[in-house]
Amino acid sequence: MFKSLNRIRAAFAEAGKRRRATRELNELPPEIRKDIGWPGAPSQPDEIRLPF
């Protein structure tokens, strides 16, 4: 049971890191986003994708 809870906690932590990184990339100026190949509009909906 604790293994499952740890996996869920880790999945939520990873989703939070992914959300923060996406938010930070979206806040960059358009010129820099274009240079690094980041899409102009967010292509992913705001949802938590869990691996289970």
MODELLER restraints for C-alpha pairs under 7 A, 6 or more apart:
rsr = mdl.restraints
at = mdl.atoms
rsr.add(forms.Gaussian(group=physical.xy_distance, feature=features.Distance(at['CA:11:A'], at['CA:50:A']), mean=5.94, stdev=0.5))
rsr.add(forms.Gaussian(group=physical.xy_distance, feature=features.Distance(at['CA:15:A'], at['CA:48:A']), mean=5.98, stdev=0.5))
rsr.add(forms.Gaussian(group=physical.xy_distance, feature=features.Distance(at['CA:15:A'], at['CA:49:A']), mean=6.93, stdev=0.5))
